[in-house]
Amino acid sequence: MKITCTKENLSKALSIVSGIANKSLNLPILGNVLIKADDQKTELISTNLEVAVVVHIRSKVDEPGSFTVPSRTLSEFINLLSEEKVEMELKGNELMINCGRSSTKIKGTPADEFPVIPSIGQGSGFLLSAEELKQGVGQTISSLARSDIRPELSGMYFGFNTPYYKGLILAATDSYRLAEKKVQIKQGDGEFKIIVPGRTTSEMMRILSLVDFENNEKNVRFLISENQIALHFGNTQLISRLVEGNYPDYAQIIPKDFKTTATLNTEKLIKETKTASLFTTTGVNAINCEVDNQQGVIKLSSVSSQTGEYHSEIPADISGESNKTTLNHRYVLDGLNNIKSESLELRIINADSPCLIVPKNDKTFLYIVMPIRQ
C-alpha cells in the first residue's frame, strides 16, 4: 500500500472516524483505524461493533492495499504536521509516513484481523435536510435513558411516515421526561418505526457537525433494512444495527387538555430556573412552580436545608385557572435549552399530571416533564 493525500483531508477524515475507535480489552484492534486503498478510492474505517463509520478521502494511490494502525496515534501525529502533502507506505507491519522533513513509523495490525463491516444491499431510502436532522436529534437526545435496563429507552425512536405524521418523528424518553421533534422528509415513501441506539445518534450529531457541505451537499440519505440503518452524508457513511423490540406508545401520555396555559419569555425562565436550582436539595432537584392568574406571574421557589431558599416572579400571559406543580430543575432546563423560539408555552393540568413545554408558534417540538409528587 502506498498513497499520497493532503494533510487537511486526512486530518478531517481521522477526526470523524476516531469518535468510535476505542481500545477494548477483548478486542484491542477496535482502537485502530482501517486504511483501505484500491484503484478507485481510499477509505478510513472504524467500528465499535455496534456502529461503523466509513470516510472516503481524495488521494493518489500508487499501490493498493490495506492496514490498521492505532487511531489516536495516527490522528495526533497528523494534526501536528505543518506540511500539506502526506505520503503513507506500508512496509511489513509498519506504516511509514513522510511529510516534508518529518517522518515516522507506526506499528499496526494486518487488515484481515479487523472486524468485517456490514453493508446494506436492499432497503428503503429517505432524503432529509442535514441541518433539520441535526437540530432534531440535538433537541431530543438529552431525554434518552442513560441505563440499558430497558434497551428500547436508551435508543431514539425514528418514525417514518406514520399515521401520526407524514414525515420523520424523533422521540426520546427516560420515563421522567419526553422530547419529540417532527422533521420533514424530502423524498421517500413507506412507513417504518425503528429504534436507533443512543451511541449511534451521538455519532450522527458528530458527523453532521464535522462533515463539510461539499459541493453544496445539504441533504442526508438514510437506507433502512430489517435490522440496520445507514446514513450517507457527503464523503461519510455511518452504518449501525437497530435496537430490537417495540418503542412504547408514548403518544398516549401526551395530554390533550390543560387547565392552565402560560406564555412567557424563554431566556427569562431559563435564567430563573438556573437560579432556583442553586437552592434545591441534592438528588431531589425540586423547584416549585405556581401560576398565579390574578397577578399574571409565574412564581418559582426552592428550598434547601444546606444553602437556603429562593423566590422569584416572572411576568406571563396566562389563560385558564391558577395552578401549581413541582418539577425537577435538571429536566426542566434540558427541555428549555432546546426551545429555539423567543417565547414558550407552559401548559399544566394539576400537580399530579405531566407538564408540557412547547415553543410559541412552533408545532414541530414538544417536551413533557413528569411532576415530583409531594
C-alpha positions, 0 to 999 in steps of 0.5 A: 500500500502506498498513497499520497493525500493532503494533510487537511483531508486526512486530518478531517477524515481521522477526526470523524472516524476516531469518535468510535475507535476505542481500545477494548480489552477483548478486542484491542484492534477496535482502537485502530483505524482501517486504511483501505486503498484500491484503484478507485478510492481510499477509505478510513474505517472504524467500528465499535461493533455496534456502529461503523463509520466509513470516510472516503478521502481524495488521494493518489494511490500508487499501490493498493492495499490495506492496514490498521494502525492505532487511531489516536496515534495516527490522528495526533501525529497528523494534526501536528504536521505543518506540511500539506502533502502526506505520503503513507507506505506500508512496509511489513507491519509498519506504516511509514509516513513522510511529510516534508522533513518529518517522518515516522513509523507506526506499528499496526495490525494486518487488515484481515484481523479487523472486524468485517463491516456490514453493508446494506444491499436492499432497503428503503431510502429517505432524503432529509435536510442535514441541518433539520436532522441535526437540530432534531436529534440535538433537541431530543437526545438529552431525554434518552435513558442513560441505563440499558435496563430497558434497551428500547429507552436508551435508543431514539425512536425514528418514525417514518411516515406514520399515521401520526405524521407524514414525515420523520418523528424523533422521540426520546424518553427516560420515563421522567421526561419526553422530547419529540421533534417532527422533521420533514422528509424530502423524498421517500415513501413507506412507513417504518418505526425503528429504534436507533441506539443512543451511541449511534445518534451521538455519532450522527450529531458528530458527523453532521457537525464535522462533515463539510457541505461539499459541493453544496451537499445539504441533504442526508440519505438514510437506507433502512433494512430489517435490522440496520440503518445507514446514513450517507452524508457527503464523503461519510457513511455511518452504518449501525444495527437497530435496537430490537423490540417495540418503542412504547406508545408514548403518544398516549401520555401526551395530554390533550387538555390543560387547565392552565396555559402560560406564555412567557419569555424563554431566556427569562425562565431559563435564567430563573430556573438556573437560579432556583436550582442553586437552592434545591436539595441534592438528588431531589432537584425540586423547584416549585412552580405556581401560576398565579392568574390574578397577578399574571406571574409565574412564581418559582421557589426552592428550598434547601436545608444546606444553602437556603431558599429562593423566590422569584416572579416572572411576568406571563400571559396566562389563560385558564385557572391558577395552578401549581406543580413541582418539577425537577430543575435538571429536566426542566432546563434540558427541555428549555435549552432546546426551545429555539423560539423567543417565547414558550408555552407552559401548559399544566393540568394539576400537580399530579399530571405531566407538564408540557413545554412547547415553543410559541408558534412552533408545532414541530417540538414538544417536551413533557416533564413528569411532576415530583409528587409531594 
